[in-house]
Amino acid sequence: MNHSLTLRVANEKDVPEILRLINRAFLAEAYCVTGERTDANDIAQRMGTGKFFVIDAPTKGNAAFALQAVVFQSVQDGRGYLGLLSVDPAMHGRGIAKLLIGKVADECRAQGCDFLDITVVSVREELFPFYAKHGFAVFGVEPFPKPERMKMPLHLVKMTKLLVPPSKTKV
């Protein structure tokens, strides 16, 4: 990772930039889902149940920092969850998503999780090889949570990544 980038846990002051970055990144789903991906209430609720890791980079003149990437991490029922992975398009191809996935995996391992789960919209076929490259495999499906926003038939595909050697799982 570029040494001018900083990985940290987000706080409430970051909410506007988190919203901007996530909603910009999820424009890729505009062909299949209406509306913005998230809002301030959703981000605040998630901050209460988990944390957002963000990557900052200095803006021009080094006067301020701007969010370049964000990911949500939580633990539920002993399983880790990764969501809303968003990287500024200008930063694609630099290993930032890999860094964030690794950070979430490490955090979940430290919290005693054997598995890290994600959900992917079924029609985003380009994402399945990306997540498979990072160790995730499909393990189920679930209905799209807001059917009124669907522009076409779709569902969520559940993927998981084993965080510990199989012999060490608690399942």
N, C-alpha and C positions, 0 to 999 in steps of 0.2 A: 504494500500500500504506500502511496505517496506520503512522505513525512509531513506534508503541510495539512494532511487530513487528520481529524480528531474524532475518535469513536467515544461516545458517552451516552449516558441514560438521559432521555429527554425529561423536561419539566413542563409545567403549565405554560410558561412563557413561550414554549416552542409550538404550541397548538396551531397558531395561524400558518406557520411554515410547514408543519406536518400536513395540515389540510391541503395546502397548495401543492406540495410535492405528491402526495398520494393521489389526489384527484387528477393531477396532470398525468401521472403514470398510468392511471386506470382509464384514461381516454381510449386506450386500446380496446376496451370493452364496449365502447359506445355503439358498435354495430349490433350488439346483442342484449344490452341492458340500458334502460333509460335512467337519466339523472346522474348525480355525482356519486362516487363510491362511498364517501363518508362525510360526516359533519362534526361540528364541535361537540355535540352531545355524545356521539359515538366515541370520539377520541377520549373525552373525559371519563366515560364509563369504562373504557378499556384501561385507562391509566389507574383506575381503581382496582382492577383485577389482574393486572400484569404491568409490563413496562414496555416502553418504546426505546429502542437503541437507534441513535442517529449518528450520521457522519457529517461533520462540518468541514468546510474548506474556506480559507480566507477569500473574501471578495476583493475586487479591485482596490488597490491602495491599502490593503490589510486593515482597513478601518473597522470592518465587521466580519462576521462569519455567516455563511449561508448553508442551509441544509442541502446536502448532496444525496443523501440516502436515508431511509428509515425502514424499520421492521418492528413488528409487535411480537412480544413473547409473553406467554403465560403458562401456567400449569393447572390442569383440571383433572381430577380423578387419577392423579399420579402420572399423567401423560403430558408431555410438553406440547405446546402449540406455537406455530410460527404463522404470522399473517401480515397482510398489507405490505409485503416486501416491495419497496419502490426505490428506484435509482434514477436520478436525473439523467435523461437521455444523453446529455453531453458527457456523462461519466461512464457510459456503457463500455464493456470490454476491458475494464481495468481491474477486475477481480473483486469489486466492491460487494456484489451480491454474495459471492463465495465467503468473503470475510464476515458479512452479517449472518449468513446461515451458520457459519462456524461459531460465532459468538452466541447465538441463540442455543445451538446444540450444547455448547459448554455450560451455559447458564442452566439449562434443563438437566444436564447430567449432575451438576452441583446441587440441584434440588431433588435428586434421587429418581429422576425419570429414566426409564429404559427406552422410551420411544418419543419421537418428535413427529407431530402430525401437521399437515397442511390440508387446505381444500383448494381446488382449482375448478374454475368454471369449465364445464365439459367441452364447450366449443373452442376453448383456447388451446388447440392442439399443439401449438408451438411451445407451450410451457412444459408439456410432459417430458420430452427429452432433456430439457434444461434441468428439471428437478430430478430426473433419473440419474443424470450425470453427478448430481450432488448426493446420491445415495437413497433417494426416495422411491418407493414402489406403491402402486395402487393397491388399496385394501378395501374399498367400498365406495358406495355412492349415497348421497342424501338429496332430498328435494332442495331446489333453490329457495332460500328463505323469504324472498319477496317476489312471489310470482306475478304480482301486478306490475313489476318493472321489467319483465321479460319481453323482448321483442321477437323471440323465437323459442321453440322448445329447448330447454337446457336444464341441467342439474349440476350439483357439485360432485366432484370426484375427490374422495378422501385418499390421501397418500401418507405414507409413514416412512420413517427412517429409524433403524435400530441404532441406539446410542451406546450400547454396551455389547460385549461379546455374547452370543446366544446362550452360552453356558451360565451367564451371570444374570439373565433376566429373572424377574420376580413373578412372571406370569405362569 
